[in-house]
Structures are given as structure tokens and as C-alpha cells.
Amino acid sequence: MFEDIPVSIGVIYEGERIRWKDIYVELGGPREKYKFELVKVRNLKDIEDGKIIIIGSDLKDLKPGQSYAFGILIEVAGKDVEAELEGVIERRIHEYINYIEGVMHLNQRYDIHLRLNKKSFNKGLNSFNLIGKVLERLYKSEMPFIQKIQITFITNPSAVTTAFEEAIVTYETRDAKARGMKDEAADAFYGCTLCQSFAPTHCCIITPQRYSNCGAISWFDGRAAARIDPKGPLFKIDKGECLDSWKGEFAGANESLKEKTLGEIDRVWLYSAFGYPHTSCGCFEGLAFYIPEVDGLGLVYRDFKGRTVNGLPFATMADSAAGGRQVDGFHGVSIEYLRSPKFLQVDGGWNRIVWMPSSIKERVKDYIPADVVNKISTEKDVETLDQLKEFLERQEHPIIERWQDEEEPVLTLSEEGAKLTVPQITSIPISGIPTATGGFTIILKNAKIIAKKLIIRSEKKKV
């Protein structure tokens, strides 16, 4: 099937990481503003089957060791191919390109990041025509309902920019389709394990009001994929009993997670960044991160180049959330999820968000409550945590109510001159809970106790 391809093709290469020092070229990625991948359904008469088009320089003509603006357009046709399948077919680009030895594909849509290593280039993988042939054959083999496929690779900067703007319109049209649905009305949810080659214990739970973390798969996409390939990486999840409607916990989702992660993850709250948060792989569009200094949450997305208000860039915090783990306060999200009425509702929703990049705020401002939108800071308002706290107080952000609720109580003595005596600890039981005699009891309600060091010494018996 791939005898004419100079490198090996197979699932064994999924998850392959290519470091900067090993690259021949980088396509898209964080250094480039304009990059995209898009699938469009066409009429059978409008495309030429097997045709591969290159707009701009081919791989062998690109200067080694550099990054380039990049776009992939795949046009498909067939009597059973409907527009509803575009997102499903598009997401397989990630899987199929990662089958190619020496090629790494990360992310999706307008966040794609590809690297070709020197070793595979030197073996002869020096043209987009070869990558196109691999994609064509894999699509035809695994999705036989595709009768015709035409693939275009774009490296010309102006052509990438023009096509990028057109792709954004398509993405928005797809996303808007699911916004009127509610999780309660859905008869089933859908799961996705496409990213398990990079994060073996990650599995997305996709609902009408909670998009996949990558932002590329809606509930409708999941439904379409499960219908055409029920044993594939996108599958149906029976909701089962609703264990907690506020937190978004469903028995069926828990059971599916346990099965797909081989028991590593067995519980998830879909609408919270704490407790049992949704796992994250590494392809997530954005990240919600906890800021303990103000007891609030910040948001950042992949293309934000600066440092967040806590001094850390996206890449550093992304490493804390990725890998298929459940990490309190580090929560991968899609941009579309920010538009959901159930967005982190357990944690306070938008009333808990205190900082976000101005570009993302502009994109979703119509979905932020009017009484809080101007109270959320951006990189244009604050640069430090001290400035953040001042901003929140000045704007009377709802978060300050949490500070007042959690203020430590002040201890006063009712009798003048009374002395506070520390009770003598006489023993430490096996359970680890100290018992004490003498003195009196002080009860601190809603207090936070911070100990920089805890020293436990055994009491020496007197001879």
C-alpha cells in the first residue's frame, strides 16, 4: 500500500515527538499566526480524485530549520458524504499524519503544528505529494464512503492568510449549530480517544454544552462519527444515571472513562476545574488555571505569546495539565466551551474568572454576563498579582465576596490579662490525630492554617 513511500507508515509512529534540534522544517505551530487544516464536502463533479495541489514552495524548496505559515485543504465527495461529516473527516488528519515516520502533527483547526525531522527528509520524504498520497490512501481505506478526495497544501504566505480567513468562517458555522442544545435534552454523549497516542489516560466526553477540548469535535460531529464507524476513536456513550446534574456527573460517562483509560480515571465532573475535573491531553485550545492569591481563575490560550498574570506562559502551565491527568485548578478547555451556559458553573462560572487575554475576551465577550465583562482584567490592565488584586477591588469584581467570606476570625480574650496556654499533647494515637488535655478549646471557622514546616519528634523516656 505504501511501497512507493520512502519512510514507514503505521500506528507505531503515533506519539512520536520531534524536538527543535531534529527538525528539517516546522509547519504552523506557535511561531506562525496563520495556519489551518480544513475539510470541505464537494459535489462529485467538482473535484478530481487523487489530485494533489501545492500552492507555494514544496518541502524540498523550503529553507531548513525554519517555521512556515501552512494550510491543508482536503476536499471530499461521495453519494453518502454529507457536510455533517466535515469535522469528523478533518480530525482524522491528526491521526493519519502521525502514522508517517518522522512527521509530528499536533492540535487542530487553526492551531496545527507539524514538524518533519531531518532523518525522514534525508530518506526521501521531500515533497507534499508523498504526504498527500499517504492521506489519500488512508482515507480511502478507512472511510470507504469517500469516493473522491483532492488535497491542497499551501505554504505561500498570502494564500495561507486568505484561506485561513475562509476557514474561520467554516469553523464558526459548525460551532454555532450546537449552541441551542442542552445536555439534559441529549439522549447520549460521545467520547473521543484520538489523542491517546500522546496521552494514554485521556478521553474526551463530548456533550452539547461541552465541546471536545481541542475545539474540533462537537456533539453533532461525535454522533456522525459514531454512526459511520461505531468501533472507531469517536464513540457513543450512554448517559446512564445522572449522579449530580450541577457538577455534571453521569454514571455512563464514568463507566466509559474507566473502560477507555484502563481504570486510571473512573470519575469526572464535566462542569468543574476541581474535584474530578475533565482530563486534558495536550491538544486543548485553552487552559483555565487557578490563581490562589485571589482565589480566582485565569484563562489563557495556545496562541497567547506573553506571560500570564501569574508570570507563567501557556506552555509551562499546559505541561501541568496535559498527559491525561486530573489536576485541580489546571483544566484544558476549548474556546467554544467558554460560550456554554455550563462553563465551570460549579466553580462560579464567569464570576470566578479574573484574568484572560484581550484577544479571547473580544471573541467571547457576547457570552460573558454584562455585569462582569468589564471586571475581568487582561494583559492590557494588569501585569502582576498585586496589580490584579487592586484591579479586582477597584472594579468590584464578584470574586471579592469570596475574600470576605474567607477572612480569618480575630481571637479576643474576654478577661483582661488572661493568658493563652497551649495544651500539652500527651500522646499521638495510631490514627495520627493528636489528643490533648488541659487548657481550653479554640474553634476557628472558615480559617486557613498554613504551616511552613511540621516537625514530629518522639518523646524520650526519662530514666
C-alpha positions as CSV (number, residue, x, y, z in Angstrom):
1,M,0.0,0.0,0.0
2,F,2.9,2.3,0.7
3,E,5.7,0.7,-1.2
4,D,6.4,4.0,-3.1
5,I,6.7,6.0,0.1
6,P,10.4,6.3,1.3
7,V,9.6,6.1,5.0
8,S,7.5,3.6,7.1
9,I,3.8,4.2,7.7
10,G,2.0,2.8,10.7
11,V,0.4,3.4,14.1
12,I,3.8,2.7,15.7
13,Y,4.8,6.2,14.9
14,E,1.8,7.8,16.7
15,G,3.0,9.9,19.6
16,E,6.5,10.4,18.1
17,R,8.0,13.7,19.4
18,I,10.3,15.7,17.3
19,R,12.5,18.3,19.1
20,W,13.6,21.5,17.5
21,K,17.2,20.4,17.1
22,D,16.0,17.5,15.0
23,I,13.6,19.3,12.6
24,Y,14.1,19.8,8.9
25,V,11.1,22.3,8.8
26,E,8.2,23.3,11.1
27,L,4.8,24.0,9.5
28,G,2.4,26.2,11.5
29,G,3.0,26.0,15.3
30,P,3.3,28.8,17.8
31,R,5.7,30.8,15.7
32,E,3.2,31.3,12.9
33,K,0.0,33.3,13.2
34,Y,-1.7,31.8,10.1
35,K,-2.1,28.0,9.9
36,F,-5.1,25.8,9.4
37,E,-6.5,22.4,8.3
38,L,-9.9,22.2,6.8
39,V,-12.1,19.5,5.2
40,K,-14.9,20.6,2.8
41,V,-17.6,18.3,1.2
42,R,-17.9,18.9,-2.6
43,N,-20.1,17.6,-5.4
44,L,-18.6,14.6,-7.2
45,K,-18.2,16.6,-10.5
46,D,-16.3,19.5,-8.8
47,I,-13.1,17.7,-7.7
48,E,-10.5,15.4,-9.3
49,D,-9.9,12.2,-7.4
50,G,-6.3,11.7,-6.2
51,K,-5.2,15.2,-7.3
52,I,-2.6,16.9,-5.1
53,I,-2.1,20.6,-5.4
54,I,0.8,22.6,-3.9
55,I,0.4,26.4,-3.6
56,G,3.8,27.9,-2.8
57,S,7.0,26.1,-2.1
58,D,7.3,22.3,-1.8
59,L,9.1,20.7,1.1
60,K,12.4,20.4,-0.7
61,D,12.3,24.1,-1.6
62,L,11.8,25.3,2.0
63,K,14.8,26.6,3.9
64,P,15.8,24.1,6.6
65,G,15.4,24.9,10.3
66,Q,12.6,27.5,9.9
67,S,8.9,27.8,10.6
68,Y,6.4,28.5,7.8
69,A,2.7,29.5,7.5
70,F,0.8,26.5,6.4
71,G,-2.6,25.2,5.4
72,I,-4.1,21.9,4.4
73,L,-7.4,21.8,2.5
74,I,-9.0,18.4,1.9
75,E,-12.0,18.2,-0.4
76,V,-14.1,15.1,-0.4
77,A,-17.1,13.8,-2.3
78,G,-19.4,10.8,-2.4
79,K,-23.0,10.0,-2.5
80,D,-23.1,9.2,1.2
81,V,-20.8,12.1,2.2
82,E,-22.6,14.9,4.0
83,A,-21.5,18.3,5.3
84,E,-22.1,17.0,8.8
85,L,-19.1,14.7,8.4
86,E,-16.6,17.5,7.6
87,G,-15.4,17.9,11.2
88,V,-15.1,14.1,11.7
89,I,-13.0,13.6,8.5
90,E,-11.0,16.7,9.4
91,R,-10.0,15.4,12.8
92,R,-8.5,12.3,11.2
93,I,-5.8,14.4,9.7
94,H,-4.1,14.4,13.1
95,E,-4.2,10.6,13.3
96,Y,-3.1,9.8,9.8
97,I,-0.2,12.3,9.5
98,N,1.1,10.9,12.8
99,Y,1.3,7.5,11.1
100,I,4.2,8.8,9.0
101,E,7.7,8.1,10.3
102,G,9.4,11.3,11.2
103,V,6.4,13.6,11.0
104,M,4.7,15.0,14.1
105,H,1.2,16.6,14.0
106,L,-0.3,18.4,17.0
107,N,-3.5,20.2,17.6
108,Q,-6.3,21.0,15.1
109,R,-8.1,23.6,13.1
110,Y,-6.3,27.0,13.4
111,D,-3.7,25.7,15.9
112,I,-2.0,23.0,13.8
113,H,1.7,22.3,14.5
114,L,3.7,20.0,12.2
115,R,7.3,19.0,12.2
116,L,9.4,17.0,9.8
117,N,12.6,15.6,11.0
118,K,15.9,15.6,9.2
119,K,16.2,11.8,9.1
120,S,12.9,11.3,7.2
121,F,13.7,14.1,4.8
122,N,17.1,12.6,4.0
123,K,15.3,9.3,3.4
124,G,13.4,10.9,0.6
125,L,10.3,12.4,2.3
126,N,10.9,15.7,0.5
127,S,7.5,16.5,-1.1
128,F,4.0,17.2,-0.1
129,N,3.0,14.9,-2.9
130,L,4.2,12.0,-0.8
131,I,2.3,13.1,2.3
132,G,-0.8,13.7,0.1
133,K,-0.6,10.1,-1.2
134,V,-0.5,8.7,2.3
135,L,-3.5,10.7,3.3
136,E,-5.5,9.7,0.2
137,R,-4.8,6.0,0.7
138,L,-5.6,6.0,4.4
139,Y,-8.8,8.0,3.9
140,K,-10.0,5.7,1.1
141,S,-9.1,2.6,3.2
142,E,-10.7,3.6,6.5
143,M,-13.5,5.7,5.1
144,P,-14.7,3.8,2.0
145,F,-17.7,6.1,1.6
146,I,-15.3,8.7,0.3
147,Q,-15.4,8.3,-3.5
148,K,-13.2,11.2,-4.4
149,I,-10.6,13.1,-2.5
150,Q,-8.5,16.1,-3.6
151,I,-5.8,17.6,-1.3
152,T,-4.2,21.0,-1.3
153,F,-1.1,22.1,0.6
154,I,-0.4,25.8,1.0
155,T,2.9,27.4,2.0
156,N,2.5,30.7,0.1
157,P,2.0,33.3,2.9
158,S,-0.6,35.4,1.2
159,A,-2.5,32.3,0.1
160,V,-2.4,30.9,3.6
161,T,-3.8,34.1,5.0
162,T,-6.7,34.2,2.6
163,A,-7.6,30.6,3.0
164,F,-7.3,31.0,6.8
165,E,-10.0,33.6,6.9
166,E,-12.3,31.4,4.9
167,A,-11.6,28.5,7.2
168,I,-12.5,30.6,10.3
169,V,-16.0,31.2,8.8
170,T,-16.5,27.5,8.3
171,Y,-15.4,26.7,11.9
172,E,-17.8,29.3,13.3
173,T,-20.7,28.0,11.3
174,R,-20.1,24.4,12.6
175,D,-19.8,25.6,16.2
176,A,-23.0,27.7,16.2
177,K,-25.0,24.6,15.2
178,A,-24.8,23.0,18.7
179,R,-25.3,26.1,20.8
180,G,-29.1,25.8,21.1
181,M,-28.9,22.3,22.5
182,K,-28.8,21.4,26.2
183,D,-27.1,18.4,27.9
184,E,-30.3,17.5,29.6
185,A,-32.1,17.0,26.3
186,A,-29.4,14.8,24.7
187,D,-30.2,11.1,24.6
188,A,-26.4,10.2,24.7
189,F,-23.0,11.7,24.9
190,Y,-19.9,10.9,22.8
191,G,-16.3,10.1,23.6
192,C,-13.1,10.6,21.7
193,T,-9.7,8.9,22.2
194,L,-7.9,10.3,19.2
195,C,-5.3,11.9,21.4
196,Q,-4.4,8.7,23.4
197,S,-1.2,8.3,21.3
198,F,0.1,11.3,23.3
199,A,-2.0,10.9,26.5
200,P,-3.0,7.3,27.1
201,T,-5.2,8.1,30.1
202,H,-7.1,10.9,28.3
203,C,-10.6,10.6,26.9
204,C,-12.9,13.5,25.9
205,I,-16.5,13.4,27.0
206,I,-18.4,15.4,24.4
207,T,-21.8,16.9,25.2
208,P,-23.9,19.5,23.5
209,Q,-22.7,22.1,26.1
210,R,-19.2,20.8,26.5
211,Y,-17.1,20.7,23.3
212,S,-14.1,18.5,22.9
213,N,-11.0,20.1,24.5
214,C,-9.4,20.6,21.1
215,G,-12.4,22.6,19.9
216,A,-12.7,20.5,16.7
217,I,-15.4,17.9,17.7
218,S,-19.0,19.0,18.6
219,W,-21.8,16.7,19.8
220,F,-23.1,16.5,16.2
221,D,-19.6,15.6,14.9
222,G,-19.4,12.8,17.6
223,R,-22.8,11.5,16.6
224,A,-22.0,11.4,12.9
225,A,-18.6,9.7,13.5
226,A,-20.1,7.0,15.8
227,R,-22.8,6.2,13.2
228,I,-20.3,5.7,10.3
229,D,-17.6,4.0,12.4
230,P,-19.0,2.7,15.8
231,K,-15.8,1.0,16.7
232,G,-13.6,4.0,15.9
233,P,-12.0,6.6,18.1
234,L,-15.2,8.5,18.3
235,F,-18.0,6.5,20.0
236,K,-21.4,6.7,21.7
237,I,-21.7,6.9,25.5
238,D,-25.0,6.0,27.2
239,K,-25.5,8.8,29.7
240,G,-26.8,6.4,32.4
241,E,-28.0,7.7,35.7
242,C,-27.4,11.4,36.4
243,L,-25.5,11.3,39.7
244,D,-25.2,15.1,40.0
245,S,-26.8,17.5,37.5
246,W,-25.0,20.6,38.9
247,K,-21.5,19.1,38.7
248,G,-22.2,17.2,35.5
249,E,-21.6,13.7,36.8
250,F,-23.1,10.8,34.9
251,A,-22.8,7.1,35.6
252,G,-22.4,6.3,31.9
253,A,-19.6,8.8,31.4
254,N,-17.8,7.4,34.5
255,E,-18.1,3.8,33.2
256,S,-16.8,4.8,29.7
257,L,-13.8,6.7,31.2
258,K,-12.9,3.7,33.3
259,E,-13.0,1.4,30.3
260,K,-11.2,3.7,27.9
261,T,-8.4,4.6,30.4
262,L,-8.0,1.1,31.7
263,G,-9.1,2.0,35.1
264,E,-6.9,5.0,35.5
265,I,-9.8,7.5,35.5
266,D,-13.2,6.4,36.8
267,R,-15.0,9.7,37.7
268,V,-15.5,13.1,36.1
269,W,-17.3,16.3,36.8
270,L,-17.9,17.9,33.5
271,Y,-18.6,21.5,34.8
272,S,-15.7,22.0,37.2
273,A,-12.0,22.5,37.3
274,F,-11.7,21.0,40.7
275,G,-12.5,17.7,42.4
276,Y,-12.8,15.3,39.5
277,P,-12.1,17.6,36.5
278,H,-12.1,16.5,32.9
279,T,-8.8,15.2,31.8
280,S,-6.6,17.0,29.3
281,C,-4.4,15.7,26.6
282,G,-2.2,18.4,25.1
283,C,-4.3,19.5,22.1
284,F,-6.6,21.7,24.2
285,E,-7.2,25.2,22.8
286,G,-7.1,27.0,26.1
287,L,-6.4,26.5,29.8
288,A,-8.2,27.5,32.9
289,F,-5.7,28.0,35.8
290,Y,-6.2,28.7,39.5
291,I,-4.8,31.8,41.0
292,P,-4.7,31.2,44.8
293,E,-3.6,34.7,45.6
294,V,-7.1,36.0,44.7
295,D,-9.0,32.7,44.8
296,G,-9.9,33.2,41.1
297,L,-9.4,31.5,37.8
298,G,-7.4,32.8,34.8
299,L,-7.8,31.8,31.2
300,V,-5.1,31.5,28.5
301,Y,-5.0,30.1,25.0
302,R,-2.3,28.5,22.9
303,D,-1.5,31.4,20.7
304,F,-1.0,33.9,23.5
305,K,2.7,34.8,23.3
306,G,3.2,36.7,26.6
307,R,3.2,35.6,30.2
308,T,0.0,35.4,32.1
309,V,-0.7,37.4,35.3
310,N,1.0,34.7,37.4
311,G,4.2,35.1,35.5
312,L,3.9,31.8,33.6
313,P,3.4,31.3,29.8
314,F,0.9,29.0,28.3
315,A,3.4,26.3,27.5
316,T,4.6,26.0,31.1
317,M,1.1,25.6,32.6
318,A,0.0,23.4,29.7
319,D,2.6,20.8,30.8
320,S,0.9,20.8,34.3
321,A,-2.5,19.9,32.8
322,A,-1.6,17.6,29.9
323,G,-1.0,13.9,29.8
324,G,-4.5,12.6,30.6
325,R,-4.3,13.6,34.3
326,Q,-6.9,15.2,36.6
327,V,-5.2,18.2,38.1
328,D,-7.1,20.5,40.4
329,G,-7.1,24.1,39.1
330,F,-5.4,23.2,35.7
331,H,-8.1,22.5,33.3
332,G,-7.9,22.2,29.5
333,V,-10.8,23.8,27.6
334,S,-12.0,24.7,24.1
335,I,-12.8,28.2,23.2
336,E,-16.4,27.1,22.3
337,Y,-16.8,25.8,25.9
338,L,-16.3,29.4,27.1
339,R,-19.6,30.2,25.3
340,S,-21.5,27.5,27.2
341,P,-24.0,28.3,29.9
342,K,-22.5,25.5,31.9
343,F,-18.9,26.9,31.7
344,L,-17.3,25.9,35.0
345,Q,-20.7,26.5,36.7
346,V,-19.7,24.6,39.8
347,D,-16.7,27.0,40.4
348,G,-18.7,30.2,39.9
349,G,-18.6,30.4,36.1
350,W,-17.7,33.8,34.8
351,N,-17.9,35.3,38.3
352,R,-14.8,33.3,39.1
353,I,-12.7,34.4,36.0
354,V,-10.4,37.3,36.9
355,W,-7.9,37.4,34.0
356,M,-7.8,36.4,30.3
357,P,-6.0,37.6,27.1
358,S,-7.8,40.5,25.5
359,S,-8.0,38.7,22.1
360,I,-10.0,35.9,23.6
361,K,-12.1,38.2,25.7
362,E,-13.0,40.0,22.5
363,R,-14.0,36.8,20.8
364,V,-16.4,35.6,23.5
365,K,-17.5,38.9,25.1
366,D,-21.1,38.4,23.9
367,Y,-21.3,35.3,26.1
368,I,-19.8,36.9,29.3
369,P,-22.5,38.3,31.6
370,A,-22.8,42.1,31.1
371,D,-22.4,42.8,34.8
372,V,-18.9,41.1,34.9
373,V,-17.4,41.5,31.4
374,N,-15.6,44.8,32.3
375,K,-14.5,43.5,35.7
376,I,-12.3,40.8,34.1
377,S,-8.7,42.0,33.6
378,T,-6.5,41.4,30.6
379,E,-2.8,41.8,29.9
380,K,-3.6,45.4,29.0
381,D,-4.9,46.1,32.5
382,V,-2.5,44.3,34.8
383,E,0.9,42.6,34.7
384,T,1.4,41.4,38.3
385,L,-0.7,39.7,41.0
386,D,-0.6,42.8,43.2
387,Q,-2.0,44.9,40.3
388,L,-4.6,42.2,39.7
389,K,-5.9,42.4,43.3
390,E,-6.1,46.2,43.1
391,F,-7.9,46.0,39.8
392,L,-10.5,43.5,41.1
393,E,-11.1,45.6,44.2
394,R,-11.4,48.8,42.1
395,Q,-13.8,47.2,39.7
396,E,-15.8,45.4,42.5
397,H,-15.4,42.0,40.9
398,P,-17.7,39.4,42.4
399,I,-14.6,37.4,43.5
400,I,-14.0,39.9,46.4
401,E,-17.1,38.5,48.1
402,R,-15.2,35.2,48.4
403,W,-12.4,37.0,50.2
404,Q,-14.8,38.5,52.7
405,D,-16.4,35.1,53.3
406,E,-13.0,33.5,54.0
407,E,-11.4,36.1,56.2
408,E,-9.8,34.6,59.3
409,P,-11.6,35.3,62.6
410,V,-10.0,37.5,65.1
411,L,-9.4,35.9,68.6
412,T,-10.1,38.1,71.6
413,L,-9.9,37.3,75.3
414,S,-12.9,38.1,77.4
415,E,-11.0,38.6,80.6
416,E,-8.3,41.3,80.9
417,G,-4.9,39.9,81.4
418,A,-5.9,36.4,80.6
419,K,-3.1,34.2,79.2
420,L,-3.4,31.8,76.3
421,T,-1.9,28.5,77.2
422,V,-1.1,25.8,74.7
423,P,-2.5,22.4,75.7
424,Q,0.0,19.7,76.5
425,I,0.0,16.9,73.9
426,T,0.3,13.7,75.9
427,S,0.2,11.1,73.1
428,I,-0.3,10.5,69.4
429,P,-2.6,7.7,68.6
430,I,-2.1,5.3,65.6
431,S,-4.8,7.2,63.7
432,G,-2.5,10.2,63.6
433,I,-4.9,12.6,65.3
434,P,-3.4,14.3,68.4
435,T,-5.3,14.2,71.7
436,A,-4.8,16.8,74.3
437,T,-5.7,17.5,77.9
438,G,-5.9,20.8,79.9
439,G,-6.3,24.4,78.7
440,F,-9.3,25.2,76.6
441,T,-10.6,24.7,73.0
442,I,-10.3,27.3,70.3
443,I,-12.6,26.7,67.2
444,L,-11.6,28.5,64.0
445,K,-14.4,28.6,61.4
446,N,-13.5,29.2,57.8
447,A,-9.9,29.7,58.7
448,K,-6.9,28.7,56.6
449,I,-3.9,27.4,58.5
450,I,-0.5,27.4,56.7
451,A,2.5,25.6,58.2
452,K,5.8,26.1,56.5
453,K,7.3,23.2,58.4
454,L,5.9,20.4,60.6
455,I,8.4,18.6,62.9
456,I,7.3,15.5,64.8
457,R,9.7,14.1,67.4
458,S,9.2,11.0,69.6
459,E,9.3,11.8,73.3
460,K,12.3,10.3,75.0
461,K,11.6,8.3,78.2
462,K,13.2,9.6,81.3
463,V,15.5,7.0,83.0
